[in-house]
Amino acid sequence: MSLCLFLFFSLFILSGHYGPLAVLLATLLHTLRVSAFNVTDASSATAIQRTYELTKYLEHQLSTLTVSYLTYLGPPFNDPDFTPPRPNNSASLPSAATRLDLWKGLDNRLRLSENHRAYSILLGALKGLAAGTLCPSLQRSLQHFCTGLHGLLVSIAGVMTSLGYPPPLPSGEDIPNYFTPKPGSFDFSRKMGGFWVLKELQTWLWRSAKDFNRLKKKLPIPRRRTHMFIACPGIPFHW
């Protein structure tokens, strides 16, 4: 702060006779005032960009995984027009059905917290699907996706920390009872549960991508500095 005051008074004194030097001092004063903010801003913007890219990647991967899993379930689940009502026993799954205007009305911290909580629960449910899948290749695909979803949880927590929000509470990633694997059992209700896990996951990833895209626009990634030369008599300056 004392350095900033010194520069301010120097600027006042010199502005009458040494215009170019006064400009340089003004630039340095501005740099000192915003440097700490820029470091935080750049860190947050980078974390948001990486989380957005991971969300879009998982959204793309899930579209392929969903086709494979619904084919594994067989009719009527692999019918493109099959739109069953959400079963009562899926109440423990987080729903992304909140109206868009209400969702946008939440502050960034609440939206990030809700995203983290939802993916924690959905990850547990997805692990249950993987454990109960009898097709080895599909099981590996589900497990691989679980790894990516866990990475998204870590990434969201990183965004929250970079923005100065309290870190999300740890989740046990509990698996709902109807996903608990039972030897030789794969009844219709469990198939319906698996169908809705993937459906909710698709909707959450779609909405999360929108959330992170909006955050990206608020905190754009800083561009590289351009180089300028200011001609001052006897004072070479480069920045």
Backbone hydrogen bonds, N-H to C=O, Kabsch-Sander energy under -0.5 kcal/mol:
donor,donor_aa,acceptor,acceptor_aa,energy
5,L,1,M,-2.2
6,F,2,S,-2.2
7,L,3,L,-2.3
8,F,4,C,-2.1
9,F,5,L,-2.4
10,S,6,F,-2.3
11,L,7,L,-2.5
12,F,8,F,-2.0
13,I,9,F,-2.4
14,L,10,S,-2.6
15,S,11,L,-1.6
16,G,13,I,-0.5
17,H,14,L,-1.1
18,Y,14,L,-3.2
22,A,18,Y,-2.2
23,V,19,G,-1.9
24,L,20,P,-1.9
25,L,21,L,-2.3
26,A,22,A,-2.2
27,T,23,V,-2.2
28,L,24,L,-2.3
29,L,25,L,-2.4
30,H,26,A,-2.2
31,T,27,T,-2.2
32,L,28,L,-2.2
33,R,29,L,-1.7
34,V,30,H,-1.7
35,S,31,T,-1.4
38,N,34,V,-2.6
39,V,35,S,-1.8
40,T,36,A,-1.7
41,D,37,F,-2.8
42,A,38,N,-2.7
43,S,39,V,-2.0
44,S,40,T,-2.5
45,A,41,D,-2.4
46,T,42,A,-2.2
47,A,43,S,-2.1
48,I,44,S,-2.6
49,Q,45,A,-2.3
50,R,46,T,-2.3
51,T,47,A,-2.1
52,Y,48,I,-2.6
53,E,49,Q,-2.3
54,L,50,R,-2.2
55,T,51,T,-2.4
56,K,52,Y,-2.4
57,Y,53,E,-2.1
58,L,54,L,-2.6
59,E,55,T,-2.3
60,H,56,K,-2.0
61,Q,57,Y,-2.5
62,L,58,L,-2.7
63,S,59,E,-1.2
64,T,60,H,-1.1
65,L,61,Q,-2.3
66,T,62,L,-2.9
67,V,63,S,-1.3
68,S,64,T,-1.8
69,Y,65,L,-2.6
70,L,66,T,-2.8
71,T,67,V,-1.8
72,Y,68,S,-1.8
73,L,69,Y,-2.0
74,G,70,L,-1.7
77,F,74,G,-1.3
78,N,74,G,-0.8
79,D,76,P,-1.6
82,F,79,D,-2.2
83,T,81,D,-0.7
90,S,87,P,-1.5
91,A,88,N,-1.3
93,L,90,S,-2.0
103,W,99,R,-2.5
104,K,100,L,-2.5
105,G,101,D,-1.1
106,L,102,L,-0.5
106,L,103,W,-1.2
111,R,107,D,-2.2
112,L,108,N,-2.6
113,S,109,R,-2.4
114,E,110,L,-2.6
115,N,111,R,-2.4
116,H,112,L,-2.4
117,R,113,S,-2.5
118,A,114,E,-2.5
119,Y,115,N,-2.4
120,S,116,H,-1.8
121,I,117,R,-1.8
122,L,118,A,-2.8
123,L,119,Y,-2.2
124,G,120,S,-1.4
125,A,121,I,-2.1
126,L,122,L,-2.5
127,K,123,L,-2.2
128,G,124,G,-1.6
129,L,125,A,-1.9
130,A,126,L,-2.4
131,A,127,K,-2.4
132,G,128,G,-1.6
133,T,130,A,-1.0
139,Q,135,C,-2.6
140,R,136,P,-2.2
141,S,137,S,-1.9
142,L,138,L,-2.4
143,Q,139,Q,-2.4
144,H,140,R,-2.5
145,F,141,S,-2.1
146,C,142,L,-2.1
147,T,143,Q,-1.7
148,G,144,H,-1.7
149,L,145,F,-2.5
150,H,146,C,-2.3
151,G,147,T,-1.9
152,L,148,G,-1.6
153,L,149,L,-1.8
154,V,150,H,-2.0
155,S,151,G,-2.2
156,I,152,L,-2.6
157,A,153,L,-2.1
158,G,154,V,-1.9
159,V,155,S,-2.0
160,M,156,I,-2.3
161,T,157,A,-2.2
162,S,158,G,-2.4
163,L,159,V,-1.6
164,G,161,T,-1.4
165,Y,160,M,-2.7
179,F,176,P,-2.2
180,T,177,N,-1.4
182,K,185,S,-0.5
185,S,182,K,-2.4
191,K,187,D,-1.8
192,M,188,F,-2.6
193,G,189,S,-1.9
194,G,190,R,-2.3
195,F,191,K,-2.3
196,W,192,M,-2.0
197,V,193,G,-1.9
198,L,194,G,-1.9
199,K,195,F,-1.8
200,E,196,W,-2.7
201,L,197,V,-2.3
202,Q,198,L,-2.2
203,T,199,K,-1.8
204,W,200,E,-2.7
205,L,201,L,-2.4
206,W,202,Q,-2.1
207,R,203,T,-2.3
208,S,204,W,-2.9
209,A,205,L,-2.1
210,K,206,W,-1.3
211,D,207,R,-2.3
212,F,208,S,-2.8
213,N,209,A,-1.8
214,R,210,K,-2.0
215,L,211,D,-2.1
216,K,212,F,-2.2
217,K,213,N,-1.6
218,K,214,R,-1.4
219,L,215,L,-2.1
230,I,237,F,-1.0
231,A,229,F,-0.6
232,C,230,I,-0.7
232,C,235,I,-0.6
235,I,232,C,-2.3
239,W,228,M,-1.7
